[in-house]
Amino acid sequence: MHPVMLLPHDADTRTLRQALWKQRISHRITQEADGQLIWVADPTQHDELRSLVQRWQSGVALELPVRRKRQRSTQTVWPTLRQAPVTAAIIAISLLVFALIGLFGDLLIVSLTIVPVGIANGQLAFGTLSETLGSGQVWRLLSPAFLHFGWMHLIFNLMWVWYFGRQVELLQTSRMMLLLLVVAGIGANLAQFVTGTVLFGGMSGVVYALLGHVWLMSRRAPQSGFFVPQMLVVFMLGWMVFTMTDMAGAIGFGNVANEAHLGGLVVGLASGWYYSSRRLKS
């Protein structure tokens, strides 16, 4: 959610709310110390909401024609992609890699694992991280994040990348989103690798970094416009803890990169604390 403008504490907003919902402008109004703060879910509707509020404040009738939902969606998809290029690129690259795995199979997978994988004496053999980096294969520190091993794995991760990533780019910068991708992606991959695992992948570590970042920004600096439902935070943290238990393995969720999740979350909490503290000081 994104803050738009303040209204007086005693303002009766019932008519305004009805007009906003009629225009399919998703919003909420919260009680703040200085008055009632209006938030908008879609930042591309910021000017439209402000114009409607001004009409309401001047006493002009708000009988506006309802726009068709289909027209609305086609008008906002492209601007949103342009405003969140890093998020869009993450999704596009992940989808491309997933499609290419279907064509090239293990040849592509082993070129993106954190260290090279081969076969020696009929058994899997793994390179060392120092040799990998020494040979210039630095991309392997991040590339496992773009590996997904099933449709559910892919869809689940990219859905949350889209949800959280747009907020980071729209409310901070694309540079911030890129920084979180690189630092959290590498941090999560290294956290998983030090446990002795090589064949792993997925954007989950970045997702948990985004969760931690957005959650702390929304809690510690609510005026920043970040928003995440508390039940979603509880669910995702609960899921992370559940996959660390023996019960998860017993019902088929044993091969989960738990350390990557935890490593990404730590990065996100650290960045969320740092940037929310800067907002509080400013």
C-alpha positions as CSV (number, residue, x, y, z in Angstrom):
1,M,0.0,0.0,0.0
2,H,1.2,3.5,-0.8
3,P,0.3,6.7,1.2
4,V,-1.5,9.4,-0.7
5,M,-2.9,12.2,1.5
6,L,-4.3,13.1,5.0
7,L,-7.9,13.9,5.8
8,P,-9.2,15.5,9.0
9,H,-10.0,13.2,11.9
10,D,-13.7,14.1,11.8
11,A,-14.2,13.7,8.1
12,D,-17.0,11.3,7.2
13,T,-15.5,9.2,4.4
14,R,-18.3,6.8,3.7
15,T,-19.3,8.5,0.4
16,L,-15.7,8.7,-0.7
17,R,-15.1,5.1,0.1
18,Q,-18.1,4.0,-2.0
19,A,-16.9,6.1,-4.9
20,L,-13.4,4.7,-4.7
21,W,-14.6,1.1,-4.7
22,K,-17.0,1.8,-7.5
23,Q,-14.1,3.0,-9.5
24,R,-12.2,-0.2,-8.6
25,I,-9.5,1.8,-6.7
26,S,-8.2,-0.5,-4.0
27,H,-7.4,1.5,-0.9
28,R,-7.6,1.7,2.9
29,I,-7.9,4.6,5.4
30,T,-6.0,4.4,8.6
31,Q,-6.2,6.6,11.7
32,E,-2.9,8.4,12.3
33,A,-1.8,11.1,14.8
34,D,-2.3,13.9,12.2
35,G,-5.6,12.6,10.7
36,Q,-7.0,9.9,8.5
37,L,-4.4,8.7,6.0
38,I,-5.5,7.4,2.6
39,W,-3.5,4.5,1.1
40,V,-3.7,3.2,-2.5
41,A,-2.8,-0.4,-3.5
42,D,-1.8,0.4,-7.1
43,P,0.6,3.4,-7.3
44,T,-0.5,4.0,-10.9
45,Q,-3.9,5.0,-9.5
46,H,-2.3,7.7,-7.2
47,D,-3.3,10.7,-9.3
48,E,-6.8,9.3,-10.0
49,L,-7.4,8.8,-6.3
50,R,-6.2,12.3,-5.4
51,S,-8.4,13.8,-8.1
52,L,-11.4,11.9,-6.8
53,V,-10.7,13.1,-3.2
54,Q,-10.5,16.7,-4.3
55,R,-13.8,16.4,-6.0
56,W,-15.3,14.9,-2.9
57,Q,-13.8,17.7,-0.7
58,S,-15.2,20.4,-3.0
59,G,-18.7,18.9,-2.8
60,V,-18.9,17.8,-6.4
61,A,-21.1,14.8,-7.0
62,L,-19.1,11.6,-7.4
63,E,-21.5,9.8,-9.8
64,L,-18.8,8.5,-12.1
65,P,-19.1,5.8,-14.8
66,V,-17.7,2.4,-13.8
67,R,-14.9,1.3,-16.0
68,R,-14.7,-2.2,-17.3
69,K,-12.2,-4.4,-15.5
70,R,-10.7,-5.8,-18.6
71,Q,-9.8,-2.3,-19.8
72,R,-8.2,-1.4,-16.5
73,S,-6.0,-4.5,-16.4
74,T,-4.6,-3.8,-19.9
75,Q,-3.8,-0.2,-19.1
76,T,-1.8,-1.0,-15.9
77,V,0.3,-4.2,-16.7
78,W,2.9,-2.5,-19.0
79,P,3.4,0.6,-16.7
80,T,3.9,-1.8,-13.7
81,L,6.5,-3.8,-15.6
82,R,8.4,-0.6,-16.6
83,Q,8.3,0.5,-12.9
84,A,9.7,-2.9,-11.7
85,P,12.2,-3.9,-14.3
86,V,14.4,-6.0,-11.9
87,T,11.4,-8.0,-10.6
88,A,10.2,-8.6,-14.2
89,A,13.7,-9.6,-15.2
90,I,14.0,-12.1,-12.3
91,I,10.7,-13.7,-13.4
92,A,11.6,-13.8,-17.1
93,I,15.1,-15.3,-16.5
94,S,13.6,-17.9,-14.1
95,L,11.0,-18.9,-16.7
96,L,13.6,-19.0,-19.5
97,V,15.9,-21.2,-17.4
98,F,13.1,-23.5,-16.5
99,A,12.1,-23.9,-20.2
100,L,15.7,-24.5,-21.3
101,I,16.1,-27.2,-18.6
102,G,13.3,-29.0,-20.5
103,L,15.5,-28.9,-23.6
104,F,19.0,-29.4,-22.3
105,G,18.3,-31.2,-19.1
106,D,21.3,-31.9,-16.8
107,L,23.7,-30.2,-19.1
108,L,22.2,-26.8,-18.2
109,I,21.6,-27.7,-14.5
110,V,25.3,-28.6,-13.8
111,S,26.4,-25.3,-15.5
112,L,24.4,-23.3,-13.0
113,T,25.0,-25.2,-9.8
114,I,27.2,-23.4,-7.2
115,V,30.2,-25.6,-8.0
116,P,30.8,-27.8,-11.1
117,V,29.3,-31.3,-11.0
118,G,30.7,-34.3,-12.9
119,I,31.1,-38.1,-12.8
120,A,34.3,-39.8,-11.7
121,N,34.6,-43.6,-11.3
122,G,30.9,-43.9,-11.7
123,Q,30.1,-41.5,-8.9
124,L,29.1,-37.8,-8.7
125,A,32.1,-35.6,-8.2
126,F,31.9,-32.0,-7.1
127,G,34.4,-29.1,-7.5
128,T,35.5,-26.9,-4.7
129,L,34.3,-23.3,-4.2
130,S,37.8,-21.9,-4.2
131,E,38.7,-23.6,-7.5
132,T,35.4,-22.5,-9.0
133,L,35.9,-18.9,-8.2
134,G,39.6,-19.1,-9.1
135,S,38.6,-20.2,-12.6
136,G,36.4,-17.2,-13.0
137,Q,33.0,-18.9,-12.7
138,V,31.8,-16.2,-10.3
139,W,28.2,-16.4,-11.7
140,R,27.8,-19.7,-9.9
141,L,27.4,-17.9,-6.6
142,L,24.1,-16.5,-7.7
143,S,22.9,-18.8,-10.6
144,P,21.4,-21.6,-8.4
145,A,18.7,-19.1,-7.4
146,F,17.3,-19.3,-11.0
147,L,17.1,-23.1,-10.9
148,H,13.7,-24.6,-10.2
149,F,12.8,-28.3,-10.3
150,G,9.1,-28.3,-10.8
151,W,6.1,-26.2,-11.7
152,M,4.9,-25.7,-8.2
153,H,8.4,-24.8,-7.0
154,L,8.6,-22.2,-9.8
155,I,5.1,-20.7,-9.5
156,F,5.3,-20.4,-5.7
157,N,8.6,-18.6,-5.7
158,L,7.8,-16.2,-8.6
159,M,4.4,-15.3,-7.2
160,W,6.1,-13.9,-4.0
161,V,8.9,-12.3,-6.0
162,W,6.2,-10.4,-7.9
163,Y,4.3,-9.5,-4.8
164,F,7.3,-8.3,-2.7
165,G,9.6,-7.2,-5.5
166,R,7.2,-4.6,-6.9
167,Q,6.9,-2.9,-3.5
168,V,10.7,-2.7,-3.2
169,E,11.1,-1.1,-6.6
170,L,8.1,1.2,-6.4
171,L,8.7,2.4,-2.9
172,Q,12.5,2.4,-2.9
173,T,14.5,1.8,-6.1
174,S,15.3,-0.8,-8.7
175,R,18.9,-0.6,-7.4
176,M,17.6,-1.7,-3.9
177,M,15.8,-4.7,-5.5
178,L,19.0,-5.6,-7.4
179,L,21.0,-5.3,-4.3
180,L,18.6,-7.6,-2.4
181,L,18.7,-10.1,-5.3
182,V,22.5,-10.3,-5.3
183,V,23.2,-10.2,-1.6
184,A,20.4,-12.4,-0.5
185,G,20.8,-14.8,-3.5
186,I,24.5,-15.3,-2.8
187,G,24.1,-15.3,0.9
188,A,21.3,-18.0,0.7
189,N,23.3,-20.1,-1.7
190,L,26.4,-20.0,0.5
191,A,24.4,-20.8,3.6
192,Q,23.0,-23.9,1.8
193,F,26.4,-24.9,0.4
194,V,28.3,-24.9,3.7
195,T,25.9,-27.6,5.0
196,G,27.4,-29.9,2.3
197,T,24.7,-29.6,-0.3
198,V,25.5,-28.9,-3.9
199,L,22.5,-29.9,-5.9
200,F,20.0,-27.3,-4.8
201,G,18.2,-24.3,-6.4
202,G,15.4,-21.9,-6.3
203,M,14.5,-18.3,-5.6
204,S,13.2,-19.1,-2.0
205,G,16.2,-17.5,-0.3
206,V,15.5,-14.2,-2.1
207,V,11.8,-14.5,-1.4
208,Y,12.5,-14.8,2.4
209,A,14.9,-11.8,2.1
210,L,12.1,-9.8,0.5
211,L,9.6,-10.9,3.2
212,G,12.0,-9.8,6.0
213,H,12.8,-6.5,4.3
214,V,9.2,-5.6,3.5
215,W,7.8,-6.7,6.9
216,L,10.3,-4.7,8.9
217,M,9.8,-1.6,6.7
218,S,6.0,-1.9,7.2
219,R,6.3,-2.3,10.9
220,R,9.0,0.2,11.8
221,A,8.3,2.8,9.1
222,P,4.6,2.5,8.2
223,Q,4.7,5.9,6.4
224,S,7.0,4.3,3.8
225,G,4.0,2.6,2.2
226,F,5.2,-1.0,2.6
227,F,2.5,-3.5,3.5
228,V,2.3,-7.2,4.2
229,P,-0.6,-9.0,5.9
230,Q,0.5,-10.3,9.3
231,M,-1.1,-13.7,8.6
232,L,1.1,-14.0,5.5
233,V,4.2,-13.4,7.6
234,V,3.0,-16.0,10.1
235,F,2.3,-18.5,7.3
236,M,5.7,-18.1,5.6
237,L,7.7,-18.2,8.8
238,G,5.6,-21.2,10.0
239,W,6.3,-22.9,6.7
240,M,10.0,-22.3,7.0
241,V,10.0,-23.8,10.5
242,F,7.8,-26.8,9.4
243,T,10.2,-27.8,6.6
244,M,13.0,-28.0,9.1
245,T,11.2,-30.7,11.0
246,D,11.2,-34.5,10.5
247,M,7.5,-34.3,9.9
248,A,8.1,-32.4,6.6
249,G,10.3,-35.2,5.4
250,A,7.8,-37.8,6.4
251,I,5.2,-36.4,4.0
252,G,7.4,-35.7,1.1
253,F,9.0,-32.3,1.7
254,G,12.4,-33.5,2.7
255,N,14.5,-31.9,-0.1
256,V,14.0,-28.3,1.0
257,A,16.8,-25.8,1.1
258,N,16.2,-24.8,4.7
259,E,19.5,-23.1,5.2
260,A,19.0,-21.0,2.1
261,H,15.6,-19.8,3.5
262,L,17.2,-18.9,6.8
263,G,20.1,-17.2,5.2
264,G,17.9,-15.1,2.9
265,L,15.7,-14.1,5.8
266,V,18.6,-12.9,7.9
267,V,19.7,-10.7,4.9
268,G,16.2,-9.3,4.5
269,L,15.8,-8.6,8.2
270,A,19.2,-6.8,8.3
271,S,18.4,-4.6,5.3
272,G,14.8,-3.9,6.6
273,W,16.2,-2.9,10.0
274,Y,18.8,-0.7,8.4
275,Y,16.6,1.2,5.9
276,S,13.7,1.5,8.3
277,S,16.1,3.1,10.9
278,R,17.2,5.6,8.3
279,R,13.5,6.5,7.6
280,L,12.9,7.0,11.3
281,K,15.9,9.3,11.6
282,S,14.9,11.4,8.6
